[in-house]
Amino acid sequence: MYNFILRLWYQKPRFHPITCLLLPFAAIFWLIIQVRRICYKIGIKKVTHFSVPIIVVGNITVGGTGKTPLVIRLVELMQSKGYQVGVVSRGYGVKPIREPMVVRFESDVLSVGDEAMVIGNHVDAPIVVCCSRIKAIEKLIHDFQCDVIISDDGLQHYAMARDIEIVVVDMERQFGNGFLLPAGPLREPISRLGSVDVVVHHGLDMCLKNDDAWYGVLDNTQRKDVKQFQGQIIHAITGIGHPERFFRQLRALGLTIIEHVFPDHYLFTLEDIDVGKNEIVVMTEKDAVKCHSFADNRHWFIKTHAVLDSAVEQQLCDQLARINSK
């Protein structure tokens, strides 16, 4: 079903009989979006403001656009400028966390979410997960004295005031058929891009680079050069928003792969990755954090980092400096 929906949203031509049936529901969704935004704008719904700058990194489409690697890069960038940076996440796909939870190395991925765990594996910064982003931000300010907070997603969470909005757009898939949910992948109309501060085009302003080594899912201190896997049949397992990009990267390395596609944020079990006694399995880091407890020496993952255009980085730093000078 998941793969069928993706094909429906991103296929050409835009119109499919099922898409046409869903268009009335997309129109209702558009109306809900507009009414909701107006309620926040005129004060019917409360917007909470904070004493420190809030940077939101989000997207207007469903699925992966490279948002989490960008958050990691922004944390590193802001720390290099001397800021005390904190990260807030809702914890997608996990049991709702009513009280703010600090993400630690030993945290249960089923409690805090895969994206928060990946960010925590890359940066030395406090990360707080809560279904109330407002509570999470308040904890970061009070307990960690953060002077800049980055929200991983939350573009549509208008109860949270923000100073800088960054939207990531996948230049490969862009906006699919251009329709709102459920007829298409859009969370908000494309016109929303005109009101954000920065649009980062994944594939133009930002690219993702893979390490030359693969890391053990069970023990990430184990690493092997990717060349050691050439000539073998590799099972490539993904539970991410854009699996084809991952598969294409593997084929570009000269690897022969067998594809296994699961829904985005899928919670894996041992049976999902137990493909054969001597078979090699590779996955993304976001998938690996969910498989650590039951993986073995057959299972490997790839680390990815974002390279952001220097002009975009300077624009963000300048804008943050202007906010702090007010």
N, C-alpha and C positions, 0 to 999 in steps of 0.2 A: 504493500500500500504506500509506504514512504517513497519508494523509488518511482511509483506511478505518479504521485503528486508532484515530485520534482520534475518529471518529464512533462507533465501537464503545464506547469508554471513556466518552464524554460524552453519549451519546444517552439519551433517555427513551422507553420504560421501561428500567429497568436491565438486564433480562435479554434477551439475544440468544442464539440457539442456539450461536454460537461462544463467547460468554462462558461459557455453561454447560460447554462442553467444556474450557475453560481453568481452571475453578475448582479441579480437583484440583492443578494446577501452582501455583496461587496458595496453596493450603494447604501445599504443600511449601516454597514461598518463605517463608511465615509461620514455619514450623518452623525454617528456616535462620536467619531474623532472630533468633528467640528464643534459639537455641543460641549464636549469635555474641555477642549482648549478654551472656549469662550468662558466657561465656568471658572477656570483658573485665572483667566485674564481679568475678569471683572470682579473677582473676589468672592464668588459664591463658594468655591473650593479654596482651601487654605494652601498657600505656598510658604514653605519654611526657608528662611534665609540664614546664612551662616557667617561667622566672623572671619573665615578664611576662604580663599578662592576654590571653587569647585570646577573641575574639568570633567566633562562627560564625554566618554568615547562610546559611540553607538553606531547603529545602522538603521536604515529604513526598510530593510528587507529581512525576511526570515532566513536563517542559515548562516554559515560561516563566511566572513569576509576578511579575516585576518585581524580581528579586533583585539584579541588577547595578546598576540605578539606585539602589537602597537602599544598596548598598555604597559607592557614590560619595558619597551624602549623609552616611553615617556617617563616612567619612574626613574630609569637610569639617567635620562637627560636632565630632569629636574634636580635630582640628587647632585649631579655634577655642577649645578649652579648654586648649590648650597642650601636647597630647600629641604625641609623635613617632610617627606612625602608619605601619605597614607593611601591605601586602596580600599574601596568599598565594593562589595559584590552582593548580589541577592542570593546566589547559590542556585543556579538553574537546575531544575529536575530533582532537587533533594527535598526532604521533608521540611516544611516551613519552619524556619528558626525564628522564634518570637523575640528572643533576647540576643543582643550582639555577641557573636562568637569570634574570637581571635584565631586566625588560621596559624597552625603550628606544624612542624615537620611530622609530628605523630598524629595529626588530625585525621579523622575518618573521612575519606573522600565522599562517602555516602551522606555525610552530614553537612559538609561545606561546599561540595561541588567540584567538578573536575577543573574548571577554569581557575578558580581560586587556588587550588593546589599547584597548578602549573606555574602561576604567577609567583607563588611562595617559593617554588623550587629555583627561581631565577633571580629574585631580588631580595635584598635585605631591607625590607620595609614592612611596617605593620599592615596586615590585611584583615578586615573585619567583614563578616558575612552576617546578614540579617534580612528578613523579609521586609523590614522597615529600613530603607536606606538612610532615613533621617536619624534613627537611633544609632545606626552604624557610624555615621559621620560624627555625631555628638561624642561617641566613645573615642574615636580617633583624635578628636580635638582635646577632650578632657584627659584621657589616659596617656596619650602619646605626644601631645603638644604639636600635632601636625600643623604646618602652615600652608600646605597645598594638599588637596585631596582629589584623587582620580577615581571616577566612578566607572567601573567596567560594565558597560551597558547602562541602561537607565535613561536613554534619550527621551522615551515616552513617559517617564515618571515625572510629571510636571509638578507634583507636590514638593519636589526637591529643587530649590533654586540653583541655578548654575551660572557661572561667569564665562566659561568657554565651552562651546559645543563643537565636537569633532565627529564627523560622520565618515565611515569607511565605506567606499564603494568598490566592489569587485569589478574591474574593467573587463574581465572575461565574460561573466554572466550578466553584469550590470543589473537591470531591473526586471529581467525575465520578460513576461508578456505585458508588463506595465500596469497590471490590475492590482487592486487592493485585495487583502484576504477576504474570503477564502478562494476567490477566483484567480488570484495571483499571489506573488510572494511579498507584496508591499505592506508594511505596517503603517506607513503614512504615505500621502501622495508625494510624487517626485518633486513637486513645488516646495516641499519642506526644506530642500537643500538650499533654497534661496535665503533662508533665515538663520542658517548655522554659521559659525565663525570660520571653520576650516573643513573642506572636503578633501580627504586623503584618498587618492585613487590607487587602489592595490593593483600593481602592475605598471604604474607610472610614477607616482610620488613615493611609493613604498614597494619593496620587494621582500620576499621571504627567502632566507638562505639556510640551507641545511648544513649541519656539521658533516665532516668527512667520515666520522666514525658512527657506528651504531652502539647503543648502550643496552645493557641487560635490564629487562623489566623487573626481574627479581632483585638484582643488585646493580644499581646504576654506576658503580665503580668499575664494573666490567665493560670493556669497550673493544670493538674490533673495527678495523678499517673496512669500508664498504667493499673494497676490492676482494676481500676474502669470501664474499657471498656470491660473487659472479660465477656463473656456470651451474648454479643450483636453482631448483625451483623454489620460489619464495611465496608463502601465503601472506598476502597483504590484507590486513584487517582494519577497517575503519568504522568509527561511529562519529563522523564529523559532518559539517554542513556541505562541504564540496569535495567529495571523495575522489572525483576524477583528477583533480589537481595532484593529489597525493600519488595516485597510480601513475600519472604521467611522469612525475619526478623519478619514480622508481625505474620506469622503463628507460628514461634518459641515462640512467646509470648502467645500462646494458643488462638489466636483470629480467629474468623470466618470472612473471608473477601470476598467481591465481587470486582473483579479486573476491573479497568477502565484504559486503556492504551492509552496515547496520544503521538505524536511525541516529540522527545527531543526539549527542549526550546519552547514548544507550548505556545501560548498566550491564556490563559483561558478566558472564559466569564462566567457570572453567570449561564447560561443554562448548562454549562459543569459540574458544581459542585452542581447544585440544584437537588439532587437525590430523595428527598422526605421530607415531612414536619418534621418528627421526626427522620430522618436517620442520623447517625453519619458518617462524612467523615474525613479521615486522608490522609495527603500528606507529601511530603518532604519539607524541608525549601526552596529549590530552586523553588518549585511550589507555596509555600505559599506567597512569596513576590510578585507574580503576581496576587494573589487573594485577597489581603488585602482590597482593596477598595470596594469589593462587597460581602465579606464573612459575616457570622453571627455566632451565638454561636453553630452551628452544626459542624463547620469546625475547624480541629485541624492539627497540624503539628509536626514532630519529628525533634529535633536537633541532628546533627551528628558531631563528631569530630574525627580527625585522630590521631592515635597513631603510631608514627614512631620509628623504631628500633634505639636504642641509638648509635649503631655503625655507622649507616648511618648519623645520626645527627652530630656525631663527625667528620666524614669524610668531610661533607659539611663545618663545621666550620673551620676545618684545611685548607681546600682548599681556603676558603675565606680569611683567615689570610695570606696565602702565596701570594695571589693576591695583597692584600693591602701592603705587605712588599716590593713589587718590586718597 
